[in-house]
Amino acid sequence: MISRSVPLVPEIRALFDRLVKKAGAVPIVAGLAVLTAGAYAWIHASVPQHCRSLPVRIIDLELTFSARRYAALVNFLDRRKCESSFLAGLVSSDVLFPIAYALLLCALFLWAERQRRFDRNGTSHPAPFRNDVIVLLPLVAGA
């Protein structure tokens, strides 16, 4: 059987295994969960109180692909004095959360996969190619 692997996945897997040997899987996953929750809390706290109940959802701004609609939504936020907090969030907390969440999902999968890659004696077994793809999916989505 020919062994295939997606580039970078063996290195990611080896890094995770080294970290697990040093600190344990639970502290790694828990730390990434805390980082993700902290990023979410930062996003929520960075929105001023008067901007939290807008008739326009901020996600509509982030997902719009029309320059005219984007400008109309930003002008609406400007009239409500919410534009600066929205624009500041685009380059700070909104960047951190997808990265933290992607790392958390990747670590959760590697942790679960580790139970199948190692037997009780500590012998490592190669992971299937599909697992390599699954390891990269959250990282690609979070990028």
RAPE-V790856 format. One record per residue. N is the residue number from 1. OMEGA is omega in degrees with one decimal (NA if undefined). NEAR is the number of other ideal C-beta (glycine too) atoms within 12 Angstrom. D_FIRST is the distance of its C-alpha to the first C-alpha in whole Angstrom. Layout:
# RAPE-V790856
{{N	OMEGA	NEAR	D_FIRST} {N	OMEGA	NEAR	D_FIRST}}
This chain:
# RAPE-V790856
{{1	179.9	6	0} {2	-179.6	6	4} {3	177.1	12	6} {4	172.4	16	9} {5	178.4	22	13} {6	179.3	23	16} {7	179.2	12	19} {8	-176.5	17	21} {9	177.2	30	19} {10	177.9	24	18} {11	178.2	16	22} {12	180.0	29	23} {13	180.0	31	21} {14	177.5	20	22} {15	179.1	20	26} {16	179.9	32	26} {17	177.2	26	25} {18	179.1	15	27} {19	178.7	24	30} {20	179.3	25	29} {21	-179.6	15	30} {22	-170.8	12	33} {23	-174.7	17	34} {24	-176.4	16	32} {25	-176.8	26	31} {26	178.0	15	34} {27	178.9	16	36} {28	-179.0	28	34} {29	179.0	27	33} {30	178.0	18	37} {31	177.7	20	38} {32	176.6	32	36} {33	177.4	22	37} {34	177.1	17	41} {35	179.7	23	40} {36	178.2	30	39} {37	177.0	19	42} {38	177.4	20	44} {39	177.1	29	43} {40	179.7	22	44} {41	177.9	17	48} {42	177.9	21	48} {43	-177.7	29	48} {44	-177.6	20	50} {45	-177.1	17	53} {46	178.1	27	53} {47	178.7	26	54} {48	-175.8	21	58} {49	-177.2	14	60} {50	179.4	13	62} {51	-174.7	28	58} {52	-179.9	18	56} {53	178.7	13	58} {54	175.0	24	58} {55	177.9	14	58} {56	177.9	25	55} {57	-179.9	18	52} {58	179.2	32	50} {59	176.3	14	47} {60	176.9	20	49} {61	-175.8	30	49} {62	-176.8	21	46} {63	-178.7	12	44} {64	178.0	18	47} {65	179.4	10	46} {66	-179.8	12	50} {67	-179.2	10	52} {68	179.5	11	55} {69	178.1	16	54} {70	179.6	22	53} {71	179.3	15	56} {72	180.0	17	58} {73	178.5	29	56} {74	176.3	25	56} {75	175.9	17	60} {76	178.0	23	60} {77	179.8	30	59} {78	177.9	19	61} {79	178.7	16	64} {80	-178.5	24	63} {81	-179.3	15	62} {82	-174.6	29	59} {83	-174.8	25	57} {84	179.3	18	57} {85	177.0	29	55} {86	-177.8	35	53} {87	176.8	21	52} {88	179.2	19	52} {89	-179.8	29	49} {90	-176.5	22	47} {91	179.9	13	47} {92	-173.8	18	46} {93	179.7	27	45} {94	175.6	28	44} {95	-177.0	20	41} {96	-174.2	25	41} {97	-179.3	27	40} {98	178.4	23	37} {99	179.6	24	35} {100	-179.6	30	36} {101	178.0	28	35} {102	177.6	28	31} {103	178.0	33	31} {104	179.6	30	32} {105	178.4	27	30} {106	-179.8	36	27} {107	177.3	36	28} {108	179.2	25	28} {109	179.3	33	25} {110	178.4	38	23} {111	179.1	29	26} {112	-179.4	19	24} {113	-178.8	29	21} {114	178.6	29	22} {115	178.9	15	23} {116	-178.7	16	19} {117	-178.7	26	17} {118	174.9	21	20} {119	-175.7	11	21} {120	179.5	7	24} {121	-178.6	7	24} {122	178.7	12	23} {123	-178.4	9	19} {124	176.1	16	17} {125	-178.8	17	14} {126	178.6	20	11} {127	176.9	31	13} {128	-179.1	19	11} {129	-178.7	18	12} {130	178.2	16	15} {131	176.2	27	16} {132	179.5	28	17} {133	-178.4	20	19} {134	177.8	25	21} {135	-175.9	38	22} {136	-174.8	28	23} {137	-179.8	19	25} {138	180.0	26	28} {139	177.6	27	28} {140	-179.9	18	28} {141	-179.0	15	31} {142	-177.7	23	33} {143	NA	14	33}}
